[in-house]
Amino acid sequence: MSEISPLPQPPRKSEPGSALNVTVATEPLATLQPAPMTESPPAAIVLNIALQRIAVVCLFGLFFLCLLWEIWLAPLRPGGTLLFLKALPLAFAMRGTLRGSLYTIQWASMLVLLYLMEGVVRVMSDPPGPSIALAWVEIVLATGFFLSSVFYVRPAKKVAKAFQKAEKLKR
């Protein structure tokens, strides 16, 4: 980690007659300026932000792919079907994923495995045509969301386990 220079400390002198020997700063606090931060944020924070953004892009892409696929691009029946409702569970995860909620990203990563399975089944079983290409896109988006969410949540899980371990040691 990078070192941040400490704030300059003003000279101190003790007040006579004080029972607690309190020290008082001789310079006004307004003259004290924090050291400017010239360094970039740590790599772990940048990586975490990138992983969250990848998860958001994949989730929104998967949502819109499911809608467009079943309504317009390659519906099972001409004119579309109610199968576009399969995108509805993804809508519930959007807000929490945008905010970076660990709980939401965890359950959404399990949910997205259903879309991954659907993509694999449709690649193997659909007749040749645009549906197979869309299934491959679904596989890529679902895999991208799953991997980015797992690696996004991983550091928080390590911290939580260390905290639980410290709590057990205190008892």
C-alpha positions in Angstrom: 0.0 0.0 0.0 1.1 3.5 -0.5 2.2 5.7 2.3 0.3 8.9 2.9 2.2 11.7 4.5 0.8 12.7 7.9 -0.7 16.0 8.6 1.9 18.6 9.8 1.8 18.8 13.6 1.9 22.2 15.2 4.2 22.8 18.1 2.4 22.3 21.4 2.9 23.7 24.9 1.2 22.7 28.1 -1.0 25.0 30.1 0.2 25.7 33.5 -2.1 24.9 36.4 -3.9 22.1 34.6 -4.4 18.9 36.5 -4.6 16.9 33.3 -1.7 18.6 31.6 -3.7 19.4 28.5 -1.8 20.5 25.4 -2.9 23.3 23.2 -2.0 24.0 19.6 -0.3 27.4 19.1 -1.3 27.7 15.4 -4.9 28.0 14.2 -6.4 24.9 12.6 -7.1 26.8 9.4 -3.4 26.9 8.6 -3.1 23.2 8.7 -3.5 21.7 5.2 -3.7 18.0 4.4 -1.0 16.6 2.1 -2.3 16.5 -1.5 -3.1 13.0 -2.7 -1.1 12.6 -5.9 -1.3 8.8 -6.1 -4.0 6.9 -7.9 -6.4 4.6 -5.9 -5.2 1.2 -5.0 -5.4 -1.5 -7.7 -7.8 -3.6 -5.7 -10.4 -0.7 -5.7 -10.0 -0.2 -9.4 -10.4 -3.9 -10.1 -13.5 -4.0 -7.9 -15.1 -1.1 -9.7 -14.3 -2.8 -13.1 -15.8 -6.1 -12.0 -19.0 -4.4 -10.8 -19.3 -2.5 -14.2 -18.7 -5.8 -16.1 -21.5 -7.4 -14.0 -23.9 -4.5 -14.7 -23.2 -4.5 -18.4 -23.6 -8.3 -18.6 -26.8 -8.2 -16.6 -28.4 -5.5 -18.6 -27.3 -7.1 -21.8 -28.8 -10.4 -20.8 -32.0 -8.7 -19.8 -32.4 -7.0 -23.2 -31.3 -10.0 -25.1 -34.0 -12.2 -23.4 -36.6 -9.6 -24.3 -35.6 -9.0 -27.9 -34.9 -12.7 -28.5 -38.4 -13.8 -27.6 -40.3 -10.8 -28.9 -38.6 -9.9 -32.2 -35.3 -11.5 -33.1 -36.1 -15.3 -33.1 -39.3 -16.1 -31.2 -40.3 -19.8 -30.9 -43.6 -19.0 -32.7 -44.1 -16.2 -35.2 -45.5 -13.1 -33.5 -43.8 -13.8 -30.2 -44.7 -15.7 -27.1 -45.0 -15.1 -23.4 -41.5 -16.6 -23.1 -40.1 -13.1 -22.9 -41.2 -13.1 -19.3 -38.1 -15.1 -18.6 -36.3 -11.7 -18.4 -38.4 -10.6 -15.4 -36.2 -12.2 -12.7 -33.2 -10.3 -14.1 -35.1 -7.0 -13.6 -35.2 -7.7 -9.8 -31.4 -7.9 -9.7 -30.7 -4.7 -11.6 -31.0 -2.1 -8.8 -28.9 -4.0 -6.3 -26.2 -4.8 -8.9 -26.0 -1.1 -9.9 -25.5 -0.2 -6.2 -23.0 -3.0 -5.7 -25.0 -4.8 -3.1 -23.2 -8.0 -2.2 -26.4 -9.9 -1.3 -28.0 -9.1 -4.6 -25.0 -9.9 -6.6 -24.7 -13.2 -4.8 -28.2 -14.4 -5.5 -28.1 -13.0 -9.0 -25.0 -15.0 -9.8 -26.9 -18.2 -8.9 -29.9 -17.0 -10.9 -27.9 -16.3 -14.0 -26.8 -20.0 -14.1 -30.3 -20.8 -15.3 -29.8 -18.5 -18.3 -26.4 -20.2 -18.9 -28.1 -23.6 -18.9 -30.8 -22.3 -21.2 -28.2 -21.0 -23.7 -26.4 -24.3 -23.7 -29.6 -26.3 -24.2 -30.7 -24.0 -27.1 -27.3 -24.2 -28.8 -27.6 -28.0 -28.8 -31.3 -28.4 -29.6 -32.5 -25.4 -31.7 -32.6 -25.8 -35.5 -29.9 -23.9 -37.4 -30.6 -20.2 -37.6 -30.3 -17.0 -35.6 -31.5 -18.7 -32.4 -28.1 -20.5 -32.1 -26.2 -17.3 -32.4 -28.4 -15.6 -29.8 -27.9 -18.6 -27.5 -24.1 -18.2 -27.8 -24.5 -14.5 -26.9 -26.6 -15.6 -23.9 -23.9 -18.0 -22.8 -21.2 -15.3 -23.0 -23.2 -12.7 -21.1 -24.3 -15.2 -18.4 -20.7 -16.5 -18.0 -19.4 -12.9 -17.9 -21.8 -11.9 -15.2 -21.2 -15.0 -13.1 -17.4 -14.7 -13.2 -17.4 -11.0 -12.5 -19.8 -11.4 -9.6 -17.8 -14.2 -8.1 -14.6 -12.2 -8.2 -16.5 -9.1 -7.0 -17.9 -10.8 -3.9 -14.7 -12.8 -3.1 -12.8 -10.1 -1.2 -15.8 -9.2 0.9 -16.2 -12.9 1.9 -12.6 -13.1 3.0 -13.1 -10.0 5.2 -16.3 -11.5 6.7 -14.6 -14.8 7.5 -11.7 -13.0 9.1 -14.1 -10.9 11.2 -16.0 -14.1 12.3 -12.7 -15.7 13.2 -11.7 -12.7 15.3 -15.1 -12.7 17.0 -14.7 -16.3 18.0 -11.3 -15.6 19.4 -12.7 -12.8 21.6 -15.1 -15.2 23.3 
